[in-house]
Amino acid sequence: MTFIKYLQKEYSGIRKLRHWLLLCLFFLLLMGCDTDRIYEENRDFHNKQWVVSDTPTFQFTIDDPQQTYNIYWNVRNTISYPYQNLYLTYFLEDTLGHRLDTDLHNMQLFAPKTGEPYGDGLGDIFSHQFLAIPQHKFDTAGVYQIKLEQYMRTDTLPEIISVGVRVEEAENS
């Protein structure tokens, strides 16, 4: 191979790498265009087990009490999760720690008849996002928190990777 052919081959590889990096940057910018989200956080569980005593707490700030918000639960589980659903209780508290709302949610992770997993999957891991509190209006601006508890009939839920909370601005209607 001559020196000129070697340089042409190297230059071609650099151009391909540059195009690939620009494409990755473009997709990262597209994913960052989530203008409605004001908060999102997920908490991972040790060894993919949600122990009943583990109560993830999420704090977020509301700046505009005139705006309505949608609050979602994020759940990641493996295909080996032994149940078709997940019962979860939440506690919404204000800046002073006063309980504003609590409720029990039943979230279907698998189809009851077929056992097919719901959600977005990659390999044996599936991600779900459930609209839990639609069109919520907070009374005042400030810091709020949500605590999540698993409410199943077992102390330790296997194959739950993480849970989380997403708060986003809702369309005022």
WOVEN-V814858 format. One record per residue. SS is DSSP state (H for helix, E for strand, C for the rest). Layout:
((SS) (SS))
This chain:
((C) (C) (H) (H) (H) (H) (H) (H) (H) (H) (H) (H) (H) (H) (H) (H) (H) (H) (H) (H) (H) (H) (H) (H) (H) (H) (H) (H) (H) (H) (H) (C) (C) (C) (C) (C) (E) (E) (E) (E) (E) (E) (E) (E) (C) (H) (H) (H) (E) (E) (E) (C) (C) (C) (C) (C) (E) (E) (E) (E) (E) (E) (C) (C) (C) (C) (C) (E) (E) (E) (E) (E) (E) (E) (E) (E) (E) (E) (C) (C) (C) (C) (C) (C) (E) (E) (E) (E) (E) (E) (E) (E) (E) (C) (C) (C) (C) (C) (E) (E) (E) (E) (E) (E) (E) (E) (E) (E) (C) (E) (C) (C) (C) (C) (C) (C) (E) (C) (C) (E) (E) (E) (C) (C) (E) (E) (E) (E) (E) (E) (E) (E) (E) (E) (E) (E) (E) (C) (C) (C) (C) (E) (E) (E) (E) (E) (E) (E) (E) (E) (C) (C) (C) (C) (C) (E) (E) (E) (C) (E) (E) (E) (E) (E) (E) (E) (E) (E) (E) (C) (C) (C) (C))
